Amino acid sequence: MDKNQASGVLDPAKQKKLYFLCWVSYFASNLGRLSYTVSMVEIIRTENITGAQAGFIGTGFFIAYGICQLFSGYLGDRVHPRRMVSVGLLASGVLNFAMIFGNTMPWLFTVWCANGIFQSMLWPPIARMVAEYYSPERRKTVLVGLGTTYPIAMLSAYVLSGLLVWLSGWRSVFLFFSVLITAAAVLWIIGLKNYPAPAGKVHPARPQNAVTSGRTLWKGTWKPLIAASILFCGALVFQGFLRDGLVNWVPVFLKRNFAVSSAFAILSTTVLPLVNLAGIYVTNRIYKAFKNEALTSLILFGTAAAAALVLRIWGQHYYGATLALFALVTACMMGINLMLASFVPSYFSSLGKVSMVSGIMNATVYVGSSLATYTIGMLTDHYGWNTSLNLIVLMASLGVVCCMISLPFWRRVS
């Protein structure tokens, strides 16, 4: 038997096909999450919903998504990924379609929370497939590629929604995206029809000779790995706060501060994903230089804190500077997500717990996301944008602290 087949690694042709299917499916799932984000400014304008109420709908999604990530991570190590992703995508397509029938707070909130539940079923099984079907040498390359789905989906969502809102209103965004998500689900189901079920045995992220026994492994590696991972979870809370908080509220900020139209504010925000996409590759270059996820994340949090401080002091009075600084902060957050939520779970591969750890890491991201979406809306409504910008600086600074404390633990692992 071929060595790769014996270990669960697919042949190169099937690896390329699987990567394509994972990329398209996760890209579509991101559209299913961003559809509300990119429509929020127009929903606030047309449906008599306040900023705080709109933020509460987004918060409901993030809470549902984050909590269910824990269950999906557990199931992802036990249920065939093809089934989990199929159900998640199909349901998300249906729920995006259901959004067009409501204009009241209870309807939008209920449907969007349900979308969060099914969206949580997507990343953990995909992370498991990457861990089980690819060798350690290929794994991080694949994860970097999958990391581009979010900024590309964000770019697509802002461009398409700006045009659709201008042509026929916010409901057309959900209608169009629901069709794309459903098409991706059908492609996934057909494309993975003949793929073997993952065996649950994974190439370890570290050499096998470093894993001599459970006791040696725990004493030598897993104690600092667990300690660092707990700190990473804290850092990911701040990362989620900054990434999704800014993605959700930048169009609203631009519209209110600079008195531009909703469509122009949405289209202007396409700068963010372009910079974020570049940020993924810049982050990978930094990682290759240091070979340390914690140090790379520390550098990115520090850069984000500096950019947020400049934004608070000088940048918010100039449209171009404001947009550039917001883009820099979100690009740093994308890179941190790649390091901590995508790369770190692969260190648990020899235990067969990649999906579970991915679920836990993603859940912590969305703790921050849920806090940000409501908190920024509430603070802005009551105290103005300066207070929200102060909070953004604080969140980035706390991320620096978490990564700095994690460094001595992580040096014993990476």
C-alpha positions in Angstrom: 0.0 0.0 0.0 1.2 3.5 -0.8 2.6 5.3 2.3 0.4 8.3 1.8 -2.7 6.1 1.5 -1.8 4.2 4.6 -1.4 7.4 6.6 -4.6 9.0 5.2 -2.9 11.6 3.0 -4.6 11.9 -0.4 -2.8 11.7 -3.7 -1.9 15.2 -5.2 -4.8 15.2 -7.7 -7.4 14.6 -4.9 -5.6 17.1 -2.7 -6.0 19.8 -5.3 -9.7 19.0 -5.8 -10.3 18.9 -2.1 -8.6 22.3 -1.6 -10.8 23.8 -4.4 -14.0 22.4 -2.8 -13.0 23.6 0.7 -12.1 27.0 -0.6 -15.3 27.5 -2.5 -17.4 26.2 0.4 -15.8 28.3 3.0 -15.9 31.3 0.7 -19.6 30.8 0.3 -20.1 30.4 4.1 -18.3 33.7 4.6 -20.8 35.3 2.2 -23.6 33.8 4.3 -22.1 35.6 7.4 -21.3 38.9 5.8 -24.6 39.4 4.1 -26.0 41.0 7.2 -22.8 43.0 7.9 -22.8 44.6 4.5 -26.5 45.3 4.6 -26.6 46.7 8.1 -26.1 50.4 7.2 -29.1 50.3 4.8 -31.3 48.3 7.2 -30.7 51.0 9.8 -31.6 53.6 7.3 -34.8 52.0 5.9 -36.3 49.9 8.6 -36.3 52.3 11.6 -33.8 50.2 13.5 -31.3 51.9 15.8 -27.6 51.3 15.7 -27.8 49.5 19.0 -30.7 47.2 17.8 -28.8 46.4 14.6 -25.7 45.6 16.6 -27.8 43.3 18.9 -28.9 41.3 15.8 -25.3 40.8 14.9 -24.4 40.0 18.5 -27.1 37.3 18.5 -25.5 35.7 15.5 -22.0 35.7 17.1 -23.3 34.3 20.4 -25.1 31.5 18.6 -22.1 30.9 16.3 -19.6 30.9 19.2 -21.5 28.6 21.5 -22.3 26.1 18.8 -18.6 26.1 17.7 -17.9 24.1 20.8 -20.4 21.4 19.9 -19.4 21.5 16.2 -15.8 21.0 17.2 -16.7 18.0 19.2 -18.9 16.6 16.4 -16.4 17.4 13.8 -14.0 14.8 15.1 -16.8 12.1 15.0 -19.1 12.9 12.0 -18.1 12.7 8.4 -17.1 16.3 7.3 -19.1 15.9 4.1 -22.3 15.6 6.0 -21.6 18.4 8.5 -20.6 21.0 5.8 -23.5 20.0 3.6 -26.1 20.6 6.3 -24.4 23.8 7.4 -24.3 25.3 3.9 -27.8 24.3 2.8 -29.3 25.7 6.0 -27.4 28.9 5.7 -28.7 29.4 2.2 -32.3 28.9 3.3 -31.9 31.2 6.3 -30.3 34.0 4.2 -33.3 33.6 1.9 -35.6 33.9 4.9 -34.2 37.3 5.8 -35.9 38.9 2.9 -39.4 38.3 4.5 -38.8 40.3 7.6 -38.5 44.0 8.6 -39.0 43.7 12.4 -36.4 43.2 15.1 -37.8 39.8 16.3 -37.8 38.2 12.8 -34.3 39.4 11.8 -32.9 38.5 15.2 -34.4 35.0 15.2 -33.4 34.1 11.7 -29.9 35.5 12.0 -29.3 33.6 15.3 -30.4 30.4 13.5 -27.9 31.2 10.7 -25.2 31.4 13.4 -26.0 27.9 14.6 -25.6 26.3 11.2 -22.6 28.4 10.2 -20.8 27.0 13.2 -20.8 23.6 11.5 -18.4 24.5 8.7 -14.9 25.4 9.9 -14.2 22.5 12.4 -14.8 19.7 9.9 -12.8 21.5 7.2 -9.9 22.0 9.6 -10.1 18.3 10.4 -9.9 17.4 6.7 -6.9 19.6 6.2 -5.2 17.9 9.1 -6.0 14.3 8.0 -5.7 14.6 4.2 -2.5 16.7 4.0 1.0 16.1 5.2 2.5 18.6 7.7 4.6 20.1 4.9 1.4 21.0 2.9 -0.9 21.7 5.8 0.1 25.3 6.6 0.2 26.2 2.9 -3.4 25.0 2.5 -4.5 26.9 5.7 -2.9 30.1 4.3 -4.9 29.6 1.1 -8.1 29.0 3.0 -7.3 32.1 5.0 -7.8 34.2 1.9 -11.5 33.2 1.7 -12.6 35.8 4.3 -11.0 38.9 2.7 -12.0 37.8 -0.8 -15.6 37.1 0.4 -15.6 40.5 2.2 -14.5 42.2 -1.0 -17.1 40.4 -3.0 -19.8 41.1 -0.4 -19.1 44.8 -0.3 -18.9 45.2 -4.1 -22.0 43.1 -4.8 -24.1 44.6 -1.9 -23.2 48.1 -2.8 -24.5 47.5 -6.3 -27.5 45.5 -5.2 -28.5 48.0 -2.5 -28.2 50.8 -5.1 -30.3 48.9 -7.6 -33.0 47.3 -5.5 -32.5 47.5 -1.7 -31.0 45.4 1.0 -33.3 42.3 0.5 -31.7 41.6 -2.9 -28.4 41.0 -1.1 -29.8 38.2 0.9 -31.6 36.7 -2.1 -28.5 36.7 -4.3 -26.2 35.4 -1.6 -28.6 32.6 -0.7 -28.4 31.3 -4.3 -24.6 31.4 -4.3 -24.5 29.5 -0.9 -26.9 26.8 -2.1 -24.9 26.4 -5.3 -21.7 25.9 -3.3 -23.5 23.3 -1.1 -24.5 21.3 -4.2 -20.9 21.5 -5.5 -19.6 20.2 -2.2 -22.0 17.3 -2.0 -21.3 16.2 -5.6 -17.5 16.8 -5.4 -16.9 14.8 -2.2 -19.2 11.9 -3.2 -16.3 9.4 -3.6 -13.9 10.6 -1.0 -13.1 8.2 1.9 -14.2 9.0 5.4 -11.3 10.5 7.5 -9.7 7.8 9.6 -9.1 10.0 12.6 -5.4 9.3 12.4 -3.4 12.4 11.6 0.1 13.3 10.7 1.5 14.9 13.9 2.5 18.5 13.6 5.8 17.6 15.4 8.2 14.7 14.5 7.0 11.4 15.9 10.3 10.8 17.7 9.4 13.8 19.9 6.4 11.8 21.0 7.7 8.8 23.0 4.9 8.4 25.4 1.8 10.1 26.9 3.7 11.1 30.0 6.8 12.4 28.2 4.6 14.2 25.8 2.6 15.9 28.6 5.7 16.9 30.6 7.7 18.1 27.6 5.2 19.6 25.3 1.6 19.6 26.3 1.8 21.6 29.5 3.3 24.7 27.7 1.0 24.0 24.7 -2.1 24.1 26.9 -0.9 27.2 28.8 -0.1 29.0 25.6 -3.4 28.0 24.0 -5.4 29.4 27.0 -3.6 32.7 26.5 -4.2 32.5 22.8 -7.9 32.1 23.5 -7.8 35.4 25.4 -5.9 37.0 22.5 -8.5 35.7 20.1 -11.3 37.4 22.0 -9.6 40.7 21.4 -8.9 39.7 17.8 -12.6 38.9 17.2 -13.6 42.2 18.8 -11.4 44.2 16.5 -11.9 42.2 13.3 -15.7 41.9 13.3 -16.4 45.0 15.3 -14.6 47.1 12.6 -16.0 45.2 9.7 -19.5 45.7 11.0 -19.2 49.3 11.9 -16.8 51.0 9.4 -19.5 51.7 6.8 -21.7 53.2 9.5 -18.7 55.3 10.8 -18.0 56.6 7.3 -21.6 57.4 6.6 -22.1 59.3 9.9 -18.8 61.0 10.1 -18.4 62.1 6.5 -22.1 62.4 5.4 -21.7 60.1 2.4 -24.4 57.8 1.0 -24.9 54.2 2.2 -23.9 52.8 -1.2 -20.7 54.9 -1.3 -19.8 54.0 2.3 -20.3 50.3 1.5 -18.3 50.5 -1.7 -15.5 52.5 0.0 -15.1 49.7 2.5 -13.9 47.4 -0.2 -10.5 48.8 0.6 -10.5 46.7 3.8 -10.6 43.2 2.2 -7.9 44.2 -0.4 -5.5 45.2 2.4 -6.6 42.2 4.4 -5.8 39.8 1.6 -2.3 41.3 1.4 -2.1 41.0 5.1 -2.5 37.2 4.9 0.6 36.9 2.8 2.6 39.5 4.8 1.7 37.6 7.9 2.9 34.3 6.3 6.2 36.0 5.5 6.6 37.2 9.1 5.9 33.7 10.3 8.4 32.2 8.0 11.0 34.6 9.3 10.4 33.8 13.0 8.7 30.3 12.9 6.7 31.4 16.0 2.9 32.0 16.0 3.0 33.9 19.3 5.7 36.3 18.2 4.1 36.9 14.9 0.7 37.7 16.6 2.5 40.0 19.1 4.0 42.0 16.2 0.6 42.2 14.5 -1.3 43.3 17.7 1.4 45.9 18.3 1.0 47.3 14.8 -2.8 47.3 15.2 -2.5 49.2 18.6 -0.3 51.8 17.0 -2.6 52.3 14.0 -5.7 52.5 16.3 -4.0 55.2 18.4 -3.1 57.2 15.3 -6.7 56.8 14.2 -8.0 58.1 17.5 -5.7 61.1 17.6 -5.5 62.3 14.0 -7.0 59.9 11.4 -10.8 60.2 11.9 -10.9 63.7 10.4 -9.7 62.6 6.9 -11.6 60.1 4.9 -8.7 58.4 3.1 -6.5 58.2 6.3 -9.5 56.8 8.3 -10.1 54.1 5.7 -6.4 53.2 5.5 -6.0 52.9 9.3 -9.1 50.8 9.7 -7.8 48.6 6.9 -4.4 48.2 8.6 -6.0 47.2 11.9 -8.3 44.6 10.2 -5.4 43.2 8.1 -3.5 42.6 11.3 -6.5 40.9 12.8 -6.7 38.6 9.8 -3.1 37.6 10.2 -3.6 36.9 13.9 -6.6 34.7 13.1 -4.4 32.7 10.7 -1.7 32.2 13.3 -3.9 31.4 16.3 -7.1 30.0 15.0 -5.8 28.1 12.0 -2.1 27.2 12.7 -2.3 26.5 16.4 -4.9 23.7 16.3 -2.6 21.6 14.0 -0.3 21.1 17.0 -3.1 18.9 18.5 -3.1 16.7 15.4 -1.4 13.7 17.0 -4.2 13.5 19.5 -6.8 13.6 16.8 -8.4 16.7 18.3 -7.9 19.3 15.6 -11.6 19.9 15.0 -12.4 20.2 18.7 -9.5 22.7 19.3 -10.5 24.6 16.1 -14.0 24.9 17.5 -12.8 26.2 20.9 -10.5 28.7 19.2 -13.2 29.9 16.9 -15.7 30.1 19.8 -13.4 32.5 21.6 -13.1 34.7 18.5 -16.8 35.1 18.4 -17.0 36.0 22.1 -15.1 39.1 21.1 -17.2 39.5 17.9 -20.5 39.4 19.9 -19.2 41.9 22.4 -18.0 44.2 19.7 -21.1 44.3 17.5 -23.4 45.4 20.3 -20.9 47.4 22.4 -19.7 49.6 19.6 -23.2 50.4 18.5 -24.3 51.2 22.1 -21.3 53.3 22.9 -21.6 55.2 19.7 -25.3 55.9 20.2 -24.7 57.2 23.7 -21.2 58.6 23.9 -20.0 59.1 20.3 -17.3 57.5 18.2 -14.3 58.7 20.3 -15.3 56.4 23.1 -15.5 53.5 20.7 -12.1 54.3 19.3 -10.6 54.4 22.8 -12.0 50.9 23.3 -10.4 49.7 20.0 -7.0 51.0 21.2 -7.5 49.2 24.6 -8.5 45.8 22.9 -5.4 45.9 20.7 -3.2 46.6 23.7 -4.7 43.7 25.7 -3.9 41.4 22.7 -0.3 42.5 23.0 -0.3 41.6 26.7 -1.7 38.1 26.0 0.8 37.3 23.3 3.7 38.6 25.3 2.8 36.4 28.3 2.4 33.4 26.0 5.9 33.7 24.4 8.0 31.7 26.9 5.4 28.9 26.8 5.2 28.8 23.1 9.0 28.8 22.6 8.9 25.3 24.2 6.4 24.1 21.6 7.1 25.7 18.2 
